[in-house]
């Protein structure tokens, strides 16, 4: 389960300077498995999908859309 599905308040907690819920999720679901699995397998196990650049590119387009149009 992704961190925001497991803990929907993570963005608000980060904004308040509280990183422990996210860090705890990362330790339990990502960091402890880092040596057991190749990166592509680890991403698939965490997200349920194969590694792809689509979500990251969507994030960048949304973040910088006003600069691209200018």
PyMOL Python script that loads the backbone (N, CA, C, O; Angstrom):
from pymol import cmd

cmd.read_pdbstr("""\
ATOM      1  N   UNK A   1       0.854  -1.182   0.000  1.00  0.00           N
ATOM      2  CA  UNK A   1       0.000   0.000   0.000  1.00  0.00           C
ATOM      3  C   UNK A   1       0.894   1.238   0.000  1.00  0.00           C
ATOM      4  O   UNK A   1       1.862   1.316   0.757  1.00  0.00           O
ATOM      5  N   UNK A   2       0.568   2.182  -0.837  1.00  0.00           N
ATOM      6  CA  UNK A   2       1.343   3.415  -0.934  1.00  0.00           C
ATOM      7  C   UNK A   2       1.187   4.254   0.327  1.00  0.00           C
ATOM      8  O   UNK A   2       0.188   4.131   1.036  1.00  0.00           O
ATOM      9  N   UNK A   3       2.178   5.115   0.613  1.00  0.00           N
ATOM     10  CA  UNK A   3       2.131   5.872   1.865  1.00  0.00           C
ATOM     11  C   UNK A   3       0.895   6.750   2.024  1.00  0.00           C
ATOM     12  O   UNK A   3       0.357   6.848   3.127  1.00  0.00           O
ATOM     13  N   UNK A   4       0.436   7.386   0.961  1.00  0.00           N
ATOM     14  CA  UNK A   4      -0.740   8.262   1.091  1.00  0.00           C
ATOM     15  C   UNK A   4      -2.022   7.471   1.296  1.00  0.00           C
ATOM     16  O   UNK A   4      -2.962   7.972   1.913  1.00  0.00           O
ATOM     17  N   UNK A   5      -2.075   6.261   0.795  1.00  0.00           N
ATOM     18  CA  UNK A   5      -3.245   5.414   1.050  1.00  0.00           C
ATOM     19  C   UNK A   5      -3.221   4.917   2.482  1.00  0.00           C
ATOM     20  O   UNK A   5      -4.263   4.827   3.131  1.00  0.00           O
ATOM     21  N   UNK A   6      -2.028   4.593   2.980  1.00  0.00           N
ATOM     22  CA  UNK A   6      -1.895   4.106   4.349  1.00  0.00           C
ATOM     23  C   UNK A   6      -2.063   5.232   5.367  1.00  0.00           C
ATOM     24  O   UNK A   6      -2.636   5.031   6.438  1.00  0.00           O
ATOM     25  N   UNK A   7      -1.558   6.421   5.022  1.00  0.00           N
ATOM     26  CA  UNK A   7      -1.583   7.569   5.936  1.00  0.00           C
ATOM     27  C   UNK A   7      -1.953   8.831   5.139  1.00  0.00           C
ATOM     28  O   UNK A   7      -1.060   9.573   4.730  1.00  0.00           O
ATOM     29  N   UNK A   8      -3.227   9.085   4.914  1.00  0.00           N
ATOM     30  CA  UNK A   8      -3.643  10.217   4.076  1.00  0.00           C
ATOM     31  C   UNK A   8      -3.205  11.588   4.597  1.00  0.00           C
ATOM     32  O   UNK A   8      -3.194  12.554   3.834  1.00  0.00           O
ATOM     33  N   UNK A   9      -2.847  11.691   5.869  1.00  0.00           N
ATOM     34  CA  UNK A   9      -2.455  12.992   6.421  1.00  0.00           C
ATOM     35  C   UNK A   9      -0.980  13.316   6.239  1.00  0.00           C
ATOM     36  O   UNK A   9      -0.516  14.345   6.730  1.00  0.00           O
ATOM     37  N   UNK A  10      -0.242  12.474   5.556  1.00  0.00           N
ATOM     38  CA  UNK A  10       1.193  12.699   5.392  1.00  0.00           C
ATOM     39  C   UNK A  10       1.507  14.081   4.812  1.00  0.00           C
ATOM     40  O   UNK A  10       2.406  14.738   5.339  1.00  0.00           O
ATOM     41  N   UNK A  11       0.833  14.566   3.768  1.00  0.00           N
ATOM     42  CA  UNK A  11       1.174  15.907   3.266  1.00  0.00           C
ATOM     43  C   UNK A  11       1.021  17.003   4.328  1.00  0.00           C
ATOM     44  O   UNK A  11       1.856  17.903   4.417  1.00  0.00           O
ATOM     45  N   UNK A  12      -0.039  16.925   5.126  1.00  0.00           N
ATOM     46  CA  UNK A  12      -0.236  17.919   6.189  1.00  0.00           C
ATOM     47  C   UNK A  12       0.832  17.785   7.261  1.00  0.00           C
ATOM     48  O   UNK A  12       1.321  18.786   7.785  1.00  0.00           O
ATOM     49  N   UNK A  13       1.194  16.553   7.588  1.00  0.00           N
ATOM     50  CA  UNK A  13       2.229  16.333   8.597  1.00  0.00           C
ATOM     51  C   UNK A  13       3.579  16.863   8.124  1.00  0.00           C
ATOM     52  O   UNK A  13       4.314  17.475   8.898  1.00  0.00           O
ATOM     53  N   UNK A  14       3.904  16.629   6.860  1.00  0.00           N
ATOM     54  CA  UNK A  14       5.159  17.143   6.308  1.00  0.00           C
ATOM     55  C   UNK A  14       5.147  18.666   6.343  1.00  0.00           C
ATOM     56  O   UNK A  14       6.144  19.287   6.709  1.00  0.00           O
ATOM     57  N   UNK A  15       4.024  19.268   5.963  1.00  0.00           N
ATOM     58  CA  UNK A  15       3.914  20.737   5.995  1.00  0.00           C
ATOM     59  C   UNK A  15       4.115  21.274   7.402  1.00  0.00           C
ATOM     60  O   UNK A  15       4.596  22.393   7.579  1.00  0.00           O
ATOM     61  N   UNK A  16       3.746  20.481   8.407  1.00  0.00           N
ATOM     62  CA  UNK A  16       3.912  20.887   9.810  1.00  0.00           C
ATOM     63  C   UNK A  16       5.286  20.489  10.349  1.00  0.00           C
ATOM     64  O   UNK A  16       5.573  20.696  11.528  1.00  0.00           O
ATOM     65  N   UNK A  17       6.134  19.920   9.491  1.00  0.00           N
ATOM     66  CA  UNK A  17       7.470  19.528   9.923  1.00  0.00           C
ATOM     67  C   UNK A  17       7.527  18.174  10.605  1.00  0.00           C
ATOM     68  O   UNK A  17       8.528  17.848  11.243  1.00  0.00           O
ATOM     69  N   UNK A  18       6.474  17.383  10.483  1.00  0.00           N
ATOM     70  CA  UNK A  18       6.412  16.055  11.090  1.00  0.00           C
ATOM     71  C   UNK A  18       6.684  14.999  10.013  1.00  0.00           C
ATOM     72  O   UNK A  18       5.835  14.742   9.159  1.00  0.00           O
ATOM     73  N   UNK A  19       7.855  14.403  10.061  1.00  0.00           N
ATOM     74  CA  UNK A  19       8.255  13.452   9.030  1.00  0.00           C
ATOM     75  C   UNK A  19       8.207  11.997   9.486  1.00  0.00           C
ATOM     76  O   UNK A  19       8.387  11.097   8.665  1.00  0.00           O
ATOM     77  N   UNK A  20       7.972  11.746  10.755  1.00  0.00           N
ATOM     78  CA  UNK A  20       8.018  10.385  11.289  1.00  0.00           C
ATOM     79  C   UNK A  20       7.017   9.437  10.630  1.00  0.00           C
ATOM     80  O   UNK A  20       7.403   8.309  10.324  1.00  0.00           O
ATOM     81  N   UNK A  21       5.758   9.815  10.391  1.00  0.00           N
ATOM     82  CA  UNK A  21       4.846   8.862   9.733  1.00  0.00           C
ATOM     83  C   UNK A  21       5.365   8.406   8.365  1.00  0.00           C
ATOM     84  O   UNK A  21       5.292   7.220   8.043  1.00  0.00           O
ATOM     85  N   UNK A  22       5.883   9.326   7.567  1.00  0.00           N
ATOM     86  CA  UNK A  22       6.433   8.955   6.262  1.00  0.00           C
ATOM     87  C   UNK A  22       7.690   8.113   6.444  1.00  0.00           C
ATOM     88  O   UNK A  22       7.853   7.086   5.786  1.00  0.00           O
ATOM     89  N   UNK A  23       8.571   8.542   7.329  1.00  0.00           N
ATOM     90  CA  UNK A  23       9.807   7.802   7.546  1.00  0.00           C
ATOM     91  C   UNK A  23       9.522   6.392   8.052  1.00  0.00           C
ATOM     92  O   UNK A  23      10.184   5.440   7.639  1.00  0.00           O
ATOM     93  N   UNK A  24       8.563   6.253   8.923  1.00  0.00           N
ATOM     94  CA  UNK A  24       8.178   4.950   9.432  1.00  0.00           C
ATOM     95  C   UNK A  24       7.664   4.060   8.302  1.00  0.00           C
ATOM     96  O   UNK A  24       8.020   2.884   8.227  1.00  0.00           O
ATOM     97  N   UNK A  25       6.839   4.610   7.433  1.00  0.00           N
ATOM     98  CA  UNK A  25       6.317   3.844   6.296  1.00  0.00           C
ATOM     99  C   UNK A  25       7.464   3.426   5.379  1.00  0.00           C
ATOM    100  O   UNK A  25       7.515   2.281   4.929  1.00  0.00           O
ATOM    101  N   UNK A  26       8.378   4.347   5.104  1.00  0.00           N
ATOM    102  CA  UNK A  26       9.513   4.029   4.234  1.00  0.00           C
ATOM    103  C   UNK A  26      10.376   2.918   4.833  1.00  0.00           C
ATOM    104  O   UNK A  26      10.798   2.007   4.120  1.00  0.00           O
ATOM    105  N   UNK A  27      10.637   2.989   6.131  1.00  0.00           N
ATOM    106  CA  UNK A  27      11.433   1.943   6.789  1.00  0.00           C
ATOM    107  C   UNK A  27      10.761   0.581   6.646  1.00  0.00           C
ATOM    108  O   UNK A  27      11.400  -0.410   6.295  1.00  0.00           O
ATOM    109  N   UNK A  28       9.474   0.554   6.920  1.00  0.00           N
ATOM    110  CA  UNK A  28       8.744  -0.716   6.916  1.00  0.00           C
ATOM    111  C   UNK A  28       8.540  -1.284   5.512  1.00  0.00           C
ATOM    112  O   UNK A  28       8.633  -2.496   5.322  1.00  0.00           O
ATOM    113  N   UNK A  29       8.269  -0.446   4.545  1.00  0.00           N
ATOM    114  CA  UNK A  29       7.876  -0.916   3.221  1.00  0.00           C
ATOM    115  C   UNK A  29       8.936  -0.806   2.136  1.00  0.00           C
ATOM    116  O   UNK A  29       8.806  -1.432   1.084  1.00  0.00           O
ATOM    117  N   UNK A  30       9.977  -0.024   2.371  1.00  0.00           N
ATOM    118  CA  UNK A  30      10.967   0.186   1.320  1.00  0.00           C
ATOM    119  C   UNK A  30      12.383  -0.128   1.792  1.00  0.00           C
ATOM    120  O   UNK A  30      13.022  -1.039   1.266  1.00  0.00           O
ATOM    121  N   UNK A  31      12.875   0.612   2.771  1.00  0.00           N
ATOM    122  CA  UNK A  31      14.271   0.508   3.177  1.00  0.00           C
ATOM    123  C   UNK A  31      14.664  -0.906   3.596  1.00  0.00           C
ATOM    124  O   UNK A  31      15.735  -1.386   3.222  1.00  0.00           O
ATOM    125  N   UNK A  32      13.819  -1.568   4.358  1.00  0.00           N
ATOM    126  CA  UNK A  32      14.196  -2.890   4.873  1.00  0.00           C
ATOM    127  C   UNK A  32      14.268  -3.953   3.785  1.00  0.00           C
ATOM    128  O   UNK A  32      14.835  -5.023   4.006  1.00  0.00           O
ATOM    129  N   UNK A  33      13.705  -3.675   2.620  1.00  0.00           N
ATOM    130  CA  UNK A  33      13.716  -4.636   1.518  1.00  0.00           C
ATOM    131  C   UNK A  33      14.727  -4.275   0.435  1.00  0.00           C
ATOM    132  O   UNK A  33      14.845  -4.983  -0.565  1.00  0.00           O
ATOM    133  N   UNK A  34      15.450  -3.187   0.626  1.00  0.00           N
ATOM    134  CA  UNK A  34      16.340  -2.673  -0.411  1.00  0.00           C
ATOM    135  C   UNK A  34      17.381  -3.643  -0.923  1.00  0.00           C
ATOM    136  O   UNK A  34      17.707  -3.623  -2.110  1.00  0.00           O
ATOM    137  N   UNK A  35      17.907  -4.484  -0.069  1.00  0.00           N
ATOM    138  CA  UNK A  35      18.944  -5.426  -0.510  1.00  0.00           C
ATOM    139  C   UNK A  35      18.365  -6.740  -1.020  1.00  0.00           C
ATOM    140  O   UNK A  35      19.062  -7.512  -1.678  1.00  0.00           O
ATOM    141  N   UNK A  36      17.116  -6.994  -0.727  1.00  0.00           N
ATOM    142  CA  UNK A  36      16.504  -8.264  -1.133  1.00  0.00           C
ATOM    143  C   UNK A  36      16.069  -8.265  -2.590  1.00  0.00           C
ATOM    144  O   UNK A  36      16.102  -9.299  -3.257  1.00  0.00           O
ATOM    145  N   UNK A  37      15.660  -7.089  -3.083  1.00  0.00           N
ATOM    146  CA  UNK A  37      15.050  -7.020  -4.407  1.00  0.00           C
ATOM    147  C   UNK A  37      15.763  -6.010  -5.292  1.00  0.00           C
ATOM    148  O   UNK A  37      16.325  -5.023  -4.816  1.00  0.00           O
ATOM    149  N   UNK A  38      15.727  -6.275  -6.570  1.00  0.00           N
ATOM    150  CA  UNK A  38      16.226  -5.294  -7.543  1.00  0.00           C
ATOM    151  C   UNK A  38      15.263  -4.113  -7.538  1.00  0.00           C
ATOM    152  O   UNK A  38      14.099  -4.271  -7.168  1.00  0.00           O
ATOM    153  N   UNK A  39      15.735  -2.916  -7.950  1.00  0.00           N
ATOM    154  CA  UNK A  39      14.863  -1.729  -7.913  1.00  0.00           C
ATOM    155  C   UNK A  39      13.521  -1.919  -8.621  1.00  0.00           C
ATOM    156  O   UNK A  39      12.487  -1.503  -8.099  1.00  0.00           O
ATOM    157  N   UNK A  40      13.524  -2.533  -9.788  1.00  0.00           N
ATOM    158  CA  UNK A  40      12.255  -2.702 -10.517  1.00  0.00           C
ATOM    159  C   UNK A  40      11.281  -3.587  -9.735  1.00  0.00           C
ATOM    160  O   UNK A  40      10.080  -3.318  -9.730  1.00  0.00           O
ATOM    161  N   UNK A  41      11.777  -4.631  -9.077  1.00  0.00           N
ATOM    162  CA  UNK A  41      10.915  -5.509  -8.279  1.00  0.00           C
ATOM    163  C   UNK A  41      10.415  -4.789  -7.033  1.00  0.00           C
ATOM    164  O   UNK A  41       9.259  -4.957  -6.642  1.00  0.00           O
ATOM    165  N   UNK A  42      11.267  -3.997  -6.412  1.00  0.00           N
ATOM    166  CA  UNK A  42      10.877  -3.251  -5.225  1.00  0.00           C
ATOM    167  C   UNK A  42       9.776  -2.240  -5.554  1.00  0.00           C
ATOM    168  O   UNK A  42       8.817  -2.101  -4.794  1.00  0.00           O
ATOM    169  N   UNK A  43       9.907  -1.541  -6.666  1.00  0.00           N
ATOM    170  CA  UNK A  43       8.871  -0.593  -7.094  1.00  0.00           C
ATOM    171  C   UNK A  43       7.567  -1.329  -7.352  1.00  0.00           C
ATOM    172  O   UNK A  43       6.503  -0.855  -6.953  1.00  0.00           O
ATOM    173  N   UNK A  44       7.629  -2.466  -8.006  1.00  0.00           N
ATOM    174  CA  UNK A  44       6.410  -3.237  -8.288  1.00  0.00           C
ATOM    175  C   UNK A  44       5.746  -3.695  -6.988  1.00  0.00           C
ATOM    176  O   UNK A  44       4.521  -3.651  -6.871  1.00  0.00           O
ATOM    177  N   UNK A  45       6.539  -4.132  -6.019  1.00  0.00           N
ATOM    178  CA  UNK A  45       5.981  -4.582  -4.744  1.00  0.00           C
ATOM    179  C   UNK A  45       5.343  -3.430  -3.968  1.00  0.00           C
ATOM    180  O   UNK A  45       4.306  -3.612  -3.330  1.00  0.00           O
ATOM    181  N   UNK A  46       5.951  -2.254  -4.019  1.00  0.00           N
ATOM    182  CA  UNK A  46       5.445  -1.105  -3.263  1.00  0.00           C
ATOM    183  C   UNK A  46       4.231  -0.477  -3.937  1.00  0.00           C
ATOM    184  O   UNK A  46       3.256  -0.141  -3.265  1.00  0.00           O
ATOM    185  N   UNK A  47       4.282  -0.315  -5.259  1.00  0.00           N
ATOM    186  CA  UNK A  47       3.213   0.397  -5.958  1.00  0.00           C
ATOM    187  C   UNK A  47       2.178  -0.510  -6.601  1.00  0.00           C
ATOM    188  O   UNK A  47       1.065  -0.080  -6.903  1.00  0.00           O
ATOM    189  N   UNK A  48       2.550  -1.769  -6.811  1.00  0.00           N
ATOM    190  CA  UNK A  48       1.655  -2.688  -7.501  1.00  0.00           C
ATOM    191  C   UNK A  48       1.738  -2.564  -9.013  1.00  0.00           C
ATOM    192  O   UNK A  48       0.979  -3.214  -9.732  1.00  0.00           O
ATOM    193  N   UNK A  49       2.651  -1.739  -9.502  1.00  0.00           N
ATOM    194  CA  UNK A  49       2.813  -1.521 -10.937  1.00  0.00           C
ATOM    195  C   UNK A  49       4.290  -1.599 -11.312  1.00  0.00           C
ATOM    196  O   UNK A  49       5.176  -1.456 -10.470  1.00  0.00           O
ATOM    197  N   UNK A  50       4.524  -1.828 -12.597  1.00  0.00           N
ATOM    198  CA  UNK A  50       5.888  -1.802 -13.088  1.00  0.00           C
ATOM    199  C   UNK A  50       6.428  -0.372 -13.029  1.00  0.00           C
ATOM    200  O   UNK A  50       5.666   0.592 -13.095  1.00  0.00           O
ATOM    201  N   UNK A  51       7.738  -0.250 -12.905  1.00  0.00           N
ATOM    202  CA  UNK A  51       8.361   1.062 -12.873  1.00  0.00           C
ATOM    203  C   UNK A  51       8.111   1.774 -14.205  1.00  0.00           C
ATOM    204  O   UNK A  51       8.318   1.210 -15.279  1.00  0.00           O
ATOM    205  N   UNK A  52       7.663   3.021 -14.107  1.00  0.00           N
ATOM    206  CA  UNK A  52       7.495   3.831 -15.306  1.00  0.00           C
ATOM    207  C   UNK A  52       7.644   5.302 -14.948  1.00  0.00           C
ATOM    208  O   UNK A  52       7.514   5.691 -13.787  1.00  0.00           O
ATOM    209  N   UNK A  53       7.914   6.096 -15.945  1.00  0.00           N
ATOM    210  CA  UNK A  53       8.173   7.518 -15.720  1.00  0.00           C
ATOM    211  C   UNK A  53       6.914   8.369 -15.791  1.00  0.00           C
ATOM    212  O   UNK A  53       6.968   9.563 -15.499  1.00  0.00           O
ATOM    213  N   UNK A  54       5.790   7.788 -16.168  1.00  0.00           N
ATOM    214  CA  UNK A  54       4.552   8.541 -16.358  1.00  0.00           C
ATOM    215  C   UNK A  54       4.148   9.420 -15.191  1.00  0.00           C
ATOM    216  O   UNK A  54       3.925  10.614 -15.393  1.00  0.00           O
ATOM    217  N   UNK A  55       4.042   8.890 -13.974  1.00  0.00           N
ATOM    218  CA  UNK A  55       3.643   9.732 -12.845  1.00  0.00           C
ATOM    219  C   UNK A  55       4.614  10.881 -12.578  1.00  0.00           C
ATOM    220  O   UNK A  55       4.192  11.992 -12.254  1.00  0.00           O
ATOM    221  N   UNK A  56       5.908  10.614 -12.713  1.00  0.00           N
ATOM    222  CA  UNK A  56       6.892  11.670 -12.472  1.00  0.00           C
ATOM    223  C   UNK A  56       6.791  12.755 -13.545  1.00  0.00           C
ATOM    224  O   UNK A  56       6.862  13.944 -13.236  1.00  0.00           O
ATOM    225  N   UNK A  57       6.628  12.351 -14.789  1.00  0.00           N
ATOM    226  CA  UNK A  57       6.489  13.336 -15.863  1.00  0.00           C
ATOM    227  C   UNK A  57       5.212  14.159 -15.695  1.00  0.00           C
ATOM    228  O   UNK A  57       5.215  15.362 -15.958  1.00  0.00           O
ATOM    229  N   UNK A  58       4.136  13.533 -15.266  1.00  0.00           N
ATOM    230  CA  UNK A  58       2.889  14.267 -15.007  1.00  0.00           C
ATOM    231  C   UNK A  58       3.095  15.298 -13.904  1.00  0.00           C
ATOM    232  O   UNK A  58       2.632  16.434 -14.008  1.00  0.00           O
ATOM    233  N   UNK A  59       3.793  14.894 -12.852  1.00  0.00           N
ATOM    234  CA  UNK A  59       4.111  15.811 -11.751  1.00  0.00           C
ATOM    235  C   UNK A  59       4.919  17.005 -12.262  1.00  0.00           C
ATOM    236  O   UNK A  59       4.604  18.151 -11.942  1.00  0.00           O
ATOM    237  N   UNK A  60       5.950  16.741 -13.048  1.00  0.00           N
ATOM    238  CA  UNK A  60       6.791  17.828 -13.568  1.00  0.00           C
ATOM    239  C   UNK A  60       6.005  18.753 -14.493  1.00  0.00           C
ATOM    240  O   UNK A  60       6.156  19.973 -14.427  1.00  0.00           O
ATOM    241  N   UNK A  61       5.170  18.178 -15.350  1.00  0.00           N
ATOM    242  CA  UNK A  61       4.368  19.013 -16.259  1.00  0.00           C
ATOM    243  C   UNK A  61       3.426  19.925 -15.480  1.00  0.00           C
ATOM    244  O   UNK A  61       3.283  21.104 -15.804  1.00  0.00           O
ATOM    245  N   UNK A  62       2.784  19.375 -14.452  1.00  0.00           N
ATOM    246  CA  UNK A  62       1.870  20.180 -13.641  1.00  0.00           C
ATOM    247  C   UNK A  62       2.634  21.257 -12.876  1.00  0.00           C
ATOM    248  O   UNK A  62       2.178  22.395 -12.772  1.00  0.00           O
ATOM    249  N   UNK A  63       3.778  20.897 -12.351  1.00  0.00           N
ATOM    250  CA  UNK A  63       4.555  21.840 -11.547  1.00  0.00           C
ATOM    251  C   UNK A  63       5.104  22.984 -12.382  1.00  0.00           C
ATOM    252  O   UNK A  63       5.118  24.131 -11.935  1.00  0.00           O
ATOM    253  N   UNK A  64       5.560  22.679 -13.598  1.00  0.00           N
ATOM    254  CA  UNK A  64       6.210  23.681 -14.416  1.00  0.00           C
ATOM    255  C   UNK A  64       5.394  24.127 -15.617  1.00  0.00           C
ATOM    256  O   UNK A  64       5.938  24.740 -16.535  1.00  0.00           O
ATOM    257  N   UNK A  65       4.098  23.831 -15.632  1.00  0.00           N
ATOM    258  CA  UNK A  65       3.248  24.154 -16.782  1.00  0.00           C
ATOM    259  C   UNK A  65       3.273  25.642 -17.099  1.00  0.00           C
ATOM    260  O   UNK A  65       3.325  26.019 -18.270  1.00  0.00           O
ATOM    261  N   UNK A  66       3.236  26.494 -16.080  1.00  0.00           N
ATOM    262  CA  UNK A  66       3.228  27.930 -16.336  1.00  0.00           C
ATOM    263  C   UNK A  66       4.532  28.397 -16.938  1.00  0.00           C
ATOM    264  O   UNK A  66       4.534  29.374 -17.686  1.00  0.00           O
ATOM    265  N   UNK A  67       5.629  27.751 -16.651  1.00  0.00           N
ATOM    266  CA  UNK A  67       6.939  28.137 -17.215  1.00  0.00           C
ATOM    267  C   UNK A  67       7.086  27.644 -18.640  1.00  0.00           C
ATOM    268  O   UNK A  67       7.760  28.281 -19.449  1.00  0.00           O
ATOM    269  N   UNK A  68       6.462  26.514 -18.961  1.00  0.00           N
ATOM    270  CA  UNK A  68       6.549  25.950 -20.306  1.00  0.00           C
ATOM    271  C   UNK A  68       5.762  26.820 -21.277  1.00  0.00           C
ATOM    272  O   UNK A  68       6.195  27.034 -22.409  1.00  0.00           O
ATOM    273  N   UNK A  69       4.618  27.320 -20.847  1.00  0.00           N
ATOM    274  CA  UNK A  69       3.747  28.139 -21.721  1.00  0.00           C
ATOM    275  C   UNK A  69       4.285  29.540 -21.932  1.00  0.00           C
ATOM    276  O   UNK A  69       3.928  30.192 -22.913  1.00  0.00           O
ATOM    277  N   UNK A  70       5.120  30.010 -21.053  1.00  0.00           N
ATOM    278  CA  UNK A  70       5.606  31.399 -21.128  1.00  0.00           C
ATOM    279  C   UNK A  70       6.576  31.600 -22.253  1.00  0.00           C
ATOM    280  O   UNK A  70       7.073  32.709 -22.449  1.00  0.00           O
TER     281      UNK A  70
END
""", "prot")
cmd.dss("prot")
cmd.show_as("cartoon", "prot")
cmd.util.cbc("prot")
cmd.orient("prot")
